Structure formats: C-alpha cells, structure tokens
Amino acid sequence: MRELTELLDSVLGQTTFDSRSAEKITPGQLRDAFESNGWHDDEIISAREAEPNIPDELLSQLNNCLRSLLKEYITSGHLRFGLGQAQETDFIGHAFPINEHGHPISYIPPKMIFCPNYFDLAYISRVSTVADFTRGVIKGAAVLGSERVTHLLSDWLEGKPVKYGTSALLNGPPVKAPLNPVDGAHIEPLPLSSDRLDASLPRRRGTSGNGVFDYLGRTLVSIDSEVKPALFRPETRPSAQDIQVKPIGGVNIATVCQALSLESDDYVDAGLYWNDYQELDAFSLGVDETTWFMGNAGVRSWSSPVTWRTDWFTGVTTLEFNGEQPMLDISEEQLARTFAALKALKDSHKSRIAVSRWAKSKDSGEPLVDRFIDLRIALECLYVQDFLDAKQTQEMRFKLSLFGAWHLGSDFDERKRIRKKLRQVYDAASKAVHSGDLEYFEYQQLLSTAQDLCRRGILKLLREGPPRDWGDLILGIENE
C-alpha cells in the first residue's frame, strides 16, 4: 500500500479542485474549507461539491493502481452518457457516498436495506464507475491525507466494516445538555441560531431554509454504527442476509426515544433519520441528502408557541420560544439505568410492549380514543398476571386493577384509590373500543392520572424487576 500512498501524494501535488463558484482551489484550501464546517459558510458548501481536476497521465496511473488493488470488487457493464450510445465501463460497489451529486452520466440509485434486528438502522449501498471512485479517493486524500485514505482502503480489503453514525432528529421537548448514557449513543441539543449549526447536517431539498427550521432547538441522537462488506461487486450485490449492519454498542434510536419518554414523562419519537458518514464525507463528489422517516412520522411543529427571526443581511435564522419552553434536564446516570433496563428486554417482552404503548398514549397528536386504547394495552401488559402455577383466567379488568393497586400502593387507602382509577380507565378504554368516541373534557384528567400510574409501574418493574409470585404480592408478602 506504500505505492498507493506515494502515488496519491504525487497526484495531489498537481491537482486542483473545481468548486461550484468556478474557482479553482488547492488541496490545502479544500481541507481548510472542510474544517471550517459552518452552516452558512459558502466555502464548505462549495467544497463538498468540488471535483478534482487531475492531469490525465496521473489519473490513468492512479486508476490502474486502484483497479489492481480492488479487482475482485470491479465488474464491467454499460452506461449511457447523456443522449449518446451506451458505452462499456467498469463499476464498483461501496457502502459510503461518492457520486450522489449527478454527473453527466446516468444516475445509479443507491439501495437502502434496513437491519432486521434494528429496524431504524439502514445500510445504503451504492455503485460508482471506477473513474468516479478514483476521483473520490483523490478528494478524500486531499482532506484526510494520503496515509489515512490508504489505511481505510487496506482495512476494507481485509474485510473490516465502514463505520458511520445513524442519526435522528427527535420530536418532543429538547434536552438541556449533551448526554451519553451508554457507549455508542450520543444525545445533544441543537443550537437556536443557524450560524451555529454544523454543515454536516443534511440540507433538505424542498424545505424552507434547506431544513434549518427543522433543526433549530431540536435534539439530535447519533448511534455509532458499522456495516460490512465495505466494498462489493455490483453484479453480485450482497443480499440482505449477507449484509452485517449493526450498532456498535448494541443500542438503537427506538430505545433512546423510549428511555427519554420515561425519564421526561413526555412523548419523544424520531421525526427524521439519516446516515452521518463523518470523515468519509470527504470522498463524496457531492452532498449526500438521503433522509428518511418511519411510518407516518416526520418533523412536527413545536407544541408551544415560537417565533422565527431571520437577519436578511447575514441570512442567520434564530428560534425564540414564547414563554417558558420545558427543557429535559435529565440525570445522565438515571437515564443510563433506564436505558440499560430497556436494552436487556426483547422487543416482544411484555414490559417493553408496555413502554411502547404507554409512550404512544402520551402523544397529544393522536385521538383520545386511540390514546386510551394504547394505555389499556400497556396496563394489561403490566398487570394482567396470574398466580404462580395457576391456570390463566380471563378476568382482565379484575386482575389489572387488583395487581396494579398492590404493586403501586403503599397502604390500604392508596391501593383502594389506585384500584378504582385502574378500573375506571379500563372501562373508558372498553367504551373507546366499542363506541369509538370519548368526550375530551370528561376523560382527559382520567387519562393523565392513569398514565402517571402506568409510568410508575413501568419504572418500578424496570428498576426492581417483577415479583416472584404476583399472588404472594396481593397476600401482603411485602408487609412480612
């Protein structure tokens, strides 16, 4: 690989980059532009789209060197240039962006594959011409250095994965300070002013301000992830079964949202996802704008009134909350404990289902009927229990209220009140199922009270575990 490093150094000595402003920049200027990394910095925007201008002889030497090193990942095919006839060329598959910004050749779309065990992690495979791949390698060397690029290629040839971040923009109250509850999960508040936004955030086409109104004031989550193979032959593109994509710390964004929901007693979900390729962005000949969301999710409007102000001279946009905006001032230690307890449960575990349904019941954007039904399911998962070694019975209303009262109450009077409330919420949910209608002002307070009880039950089970025998619980074993 020493030959490749020396050749890259030689190529960079005679390479300039054509920026969007038609101004030629040197490798050093390109590297400085990447390091400036400001949302309103025209240099970084132009640099991310800059393409190398290389003497033909040096380009040919580098092409041949890379073809020799990567031959098992290269296949021949046909590609149509503009309106002309199809021409034969060579292609290579890779798990990071290079040619997304539209060359004069026909565009080969990426293929997105979701990880079966972590549904919110996605691997996006791409196919480039070898010529494009070579230009991407040169651009990467200009920003990262020839030795670093050679090292990356060597790792991928040895079968090592591509490392990247799976990022998401969260709906819900923003966190007050950065949090790192477990290895591999990073939670941070985004700024209230666009001049402090990071240029690595996707610029979303079709949105006002290229997404700036979506980002300001929100919470950003990033999960350290990896995927292999890093390189593949396009004609034998690996199937979903062959791809190994996973979060490095074994965590996912859904669990982050559930832990934040429980600790904040509010609804938190992911409105927008994207992959952050970090240093590998330097290989790209364009700006990768691939984002996605799950189901009907999306970036929501703020629940409290806000004011947007844009300085038309500087272009800087700021967000102001009208009145006091609740901020999530969460203990990182406590969040870590809740996170670890959730992570230990399979998605099919009744307590994990209870968390998911309780969180959905906190979504004020959903109809009251649906929220009661979700809450009833959550409570059933928690408290429709059986005596140890006893046959299952169908007295759901009775058992839910009885076990819930004994689990949550500390004395006779409190257990009596809780049992009554749990029976009321079960009856209200039954009415919602059968009639499809509930009067908001009549049932809103009951919903809130029952949500509090459900959350208490979830947190108690996560922290203490379930009783060995629910039957002993209601016989007063805790008083012995």
N, C-alpha and C positions, 0 to 999 in steps of 0.2 A: 504493500500500500504506500510505501515511501515514494515510489514513482508517481503515483496519483497526486500525492501532496505537492511534490515538486512541480508537476505539470500544472496544477491549479495555481500555484504561486506565479508561475511563468505567464499563464493566461491572464491572471488578474493584473499583472504589470502592464498589459496592453489592452485592457478592457475598459470601456466607459459604459454608462447606463443611460438609456433614453427615457427621460421622465415624461410625465403627462404634459408638462409645460413646454415640451420640445427642447428642453435644456439638457445638455449632456452633463452627467455628474460622475465623479470618480468613485471607486470602491470605498474610499475613506469617507466621502461625503454621504454615500449610501448608508454606511454603518452609523454615522452620526445621526442621520435622519431617523433610523430605526430606534436609536437610543433616546431620541427626544420624546417620542411616544405621547404626544398631546392630541386630544380630540380635534381641536381647531387648528392644528399645525398642518398647513398645506404641504410642507416638505414631507412629512411622514405619509400623508395620503398619496402624494405623487410617488414617493419612494416605494410604497407597497405595490404599485402598479408598474414600476420601472422594469425594462427589459434590457439584457446585456447586449452590447454591440461589440462583437469579437472578431478579430481577423480570421478569415476563412481557414487559413492553414492551421492555426492553433485550435480552432473549433473542431476541425477534422481530426487532429491528433487526440483531443480530449474525447471526442465521440468514439474513436476506435478503442481508446483505453477503457472507457466505460462499457462498451459492447463486450470486450473480452472479460471484464470482471463480472458482468451481470448477464451473461449469455443464457443462463438457464431460466431467466425471467423474461426474455425477449422473444416475441413472436412476430411473424410478418403478416401483413394484411393490406387492405386497400382503403384509401381515404380520399375524399373528393375535395379539391381545392377550389373554393368559390363555385363558379358555374362551369369550371373545366371538367375534364375527364378524370376519373378516379386514377390515382397513382399509388403504386405499391410503396409501402414504408414499413417501419418496424415500430412495435408498441411494447410498452412495459406497464405492468400494474403496480400500484403503490397505495399505501394506507395513509397518505397525507396529501394536502393540496399542492398542485403545481400549476395546472393550466386552466383554472376556472374562469379567467377573465376574457375569454373569447379571442382566439387567434383567427386569422383569415381562413383557417381550416374548419371543417365541420366539427361541431362540439360533441364530445363523447360524454354523456351524462354520468355522474357518479351513481353508485348503487349503495343504498343505505340498508343495513341489516341490523336489527335490534338484538341485543343479547338476550337469550331465552331466560336466563336466571335473574337478570337485572333489566327489566323492560325499559327503563329510562336511560340506558346506555346504548349508544349507537356506534357502529363501525361504518365508515363511509369509504368504500373502495373506489379508486379512480384509475383511469387508463390514460396514458400520455404517449405521444411519439417519443422515440429515443432522443430526437433532437430537442424537444421541449424539456425532457428530463435533464439533458446535459445543460441547457440554459439555466434550469432551476438549481442544479448543483453549483454552477458558477455564481449565481446570485447568493446562494446560501454561504459559499466560501467567502464572498465579499463581506457579508455581515458577521458570520460566526468565526471565520478563519479557516484556512485550508485544512489544518490538522483536525479541527473539530468535525468538519464535514467528512473527512476520510475516516475518522473514528466511528461516526454514525453509520456510514456505509459498511464498514467492517463488521460492526455489531449486527446489522440487518442480514448480512451474508451468513453470519453464524447462527441465524435464527432468532436473534433477540427481538423483543417487541418494540413497536412505536409507542412512546409514552406521550400522553396528552391529558388535557383536562376536560371532563364533561361538566359543562357549566349550565346554570339555570338562573333565571330571574324570577324572584318569588313575589307572589301576591300576599298581602297581609301587612300588618304593622312592621316597620323596619327595625332591624336590630340597632342597638345604640353603639356597639363597639364590635370589632372583629372577634370571632370565636373559632377555636379549633378543638372541638370536643373529642375527636379521635384522630389518629393518624390517617391521612388521606382525605379528610373532609375540611374544607375551608369556607367559613361564612363571614361575609364582610358587608358593611353598609356602603352603598354608593353615594357619591357627593351630591350636594344640592345645586351645584353650579357646573355647567357643561365644560368650562375651561379646566376642570379637574378630572374629567372623565378620561379613562385610558383608551388610547387609539385601538387597542386590540379588541374592543367590543364590536360586534358586528354592526355594520351600517346597513340598516334595513331599508331596502327599496320599497317605495310606495307608502312610506310613513313620513309624516311631517318631521323635519329636522333629522332625517335618517335614523330615527329611533331615539333621539335624545330625550323626548318626552316620556318614553317608556323607562329609561334608565334612571333618571334623576330621583334620588331619595329612596330607591328600592334596595332590597337585599340581594346580594349575589352569592350563590353557592357554587363551589367548584370541587369536583371529586377527581382525585388523581386516578387515572385510568391507563390501560395499556391494551394493545391489540397486536396479534401476530397471525399470519405472516405479514411482515412489513412490505415485502415485495412478492409478486406472483406473476405467472404467465397469463396474459389476458384470455388466451384460448382455453385455459384451464382454470378460469376464475374459481377460487375456492367456494364451496357451498357453505351454507350457514353452519352445517355440522363441523366443518373443518376450521372455522374461524374461532380463535380464542380471544374473546374480548371480556375484560373484567375490570372492576375497580381494584386498585392495588391494595387498599385497606379492607376490602370486603364490605364496603358501605355503598349505599345508593342515595339518590336525591329524595326518593319517596320516604325513606326512613328519617332523613333530615327534616322534612316537612312535618312528619308526624311528631317527632320529638319537639320541634318548635311549637307546634299546635298545643301539645300537652303542657309545656312549660309556660306558654303565654296565655293559655286559656282562650285561644282565638283560632280562627281558621287560617291556615297557611297552606298554599299549594304552589306548584311551579307553573308559571304562565308561559315561559319561553325557554327553549333549550338550544344549545349549540356546542360544538366541539372547539376547544381552545388548543391549538397546536403549539402554542408557546414558541420556542426557538425555531421550530420547523416552519413557522410562517415565513421565515427568510427564504425558503425555497420557492415560494409561490410567485408566479409571474402576474398575479392579480390579487384581488381582495376576495377572500372566501366569505360569502354571505349566507351560507347554508344554516338555516334555523328551522326549528320545528316545535310543535306543541302536541300534547296528548289529548285525545278525545275532543271535548268542547272547550278545553281550557284556552287561555290566552291572557295577555296582559290586561288587567282590569283597571278601571278608573279608581281613583282614590275614594275611600269611603267617607273621608272628611273633606270639607271644602279646601281647595288650594288655589293659589294664584301663580300664573306663569309670567315671567318678565324677560323680555329679550332686548338686549342692547343692540340696536341696529347698526351701530358703528363697529363694535367688536364682534358681533354675532353671538355673544355669550348669552345663554339662557339660564335663568335661575328659577328654582321652585321655592315657593313660600307657603307654609301651612297657615291657614287662617284659624287662629286659636291653637290650642294645645294638641299636638299630634302624639298619640301614645307610641312610645318607643319601647322596644323589647330590651329591658335591662336585665338580662338573664345571667345567672351564675354559670360559668363555663363548667365548673365541677359538677353541678347538678344536672346540666344538660348532658354531660358525658355519661352520667349514671343512667339517665333515662334512655339515652341513645344505645348504650350497651345492653340494657334490658330488652329493648325492642329488637336489636340486631340478633339476640340469642333466640328469638322466636321465628318460626317459619311463617310465611305469609298466610298459610292455611290455619295457623293456630287461632283458637277462639279469642284469645286476648288481643291478638294482632288485628283480627277482624273487628273486634270491639273498638279499637283505636281508630281504624279507618272509618267506621260508621259514625262514631261519635264526632270525629272531625267534620264529616260531611254534614252532620246535623248543625254544626256551628256556622255553616255557610249561609250568610244572610241573603245571598242572591238566589237561593232556592226557595220554592214554595213551602209554606208552613207545613202542609200535609206531608211532603217528602221528608222534611226535617224530623217530624215526629216518627215517621216510619223508620228512618235511619237510626234514630235514638233508641227505639224499641228493639231493633235488631242488636244494637250494641249492648243494651241491658240484658237481653236474652243470652248473648254470648257470655256475659259475666256471671249471671245469677240463675239461669235455668240449669240447676245442678241436681245430682242425685246423691242419695246416701251411699256410702261406701258398700259395695257388694249388693246393692239393691237393684231391682229391675227398674228400668226407666218408666216414668209415668208422663202423662200429658198435661198435668195441672200447671201450665206455664205461668199463668198470672199469679197463682198462689205461691209457687216456688220462687219466682222472680222477686216478689215483694218480701217474702219471708227471709230468703238467704241474703238479699240486698240489705235489709234492715239489720240483721245480725252482723253482717260484715262491716257495715259503715257506722252503726250506732254504738255509743259508749255506755249508755244506760237505758233503762226501760222507756223513759219519756222520749228520748231521741229516736230509739228504734221504732216506737209507735208512730212518730211523725214521719219518719222515712218510709215505713211500710205503707202509710196512707198515700204519700206522694207517688211512690212507685206504682201503686195500684191505679192511681189517677192517670199517670202518664201512659200506662199500658192500655187503659180504657180509651184514652184520647187517640192513641195510635190505632187501636182497633176501629174507632169511628172513622179515622182518616182512611184506613184501608177500605172500609165498606161504603162510605159516603163520598169520599174524595174531596171533602170540604171541611175546613175548620175556621171558626171565627178568630181572626188575628188577636183582637184585644182581649178576648176571653181566654185564649190559650197561650199567649206569648210568655206570661210570667211562669206558668207551669213548665213550659219548655225550658226556660232558663234555669229554674230550680232543679229539674231533673238532669239537665246537662251537667250542672255542678256535682250532683251526686254520682253521675256516671264517671266523670273525670276523677273524682276522689277514689272511686272503686278501681279504676284502671291503674292509677298511680300506686295505690296500696298493693295491688297484685303484682305490679312490676317490681316494687321495692322489697316486698316481703314474701312474694310467692303465694300460691293458693293454700288454703287449709288442707291438711292431710285428709280430713273427712269433713265434708260440709255438714253432715248430720251431727257430728260432735259439736260443731260450731253453734248450732241453734239449741243444743242442750246445755250451753254455757260453759264449755271447756275452758274458755279464756278466763273465766272467773275463778277457776280452780287454782 
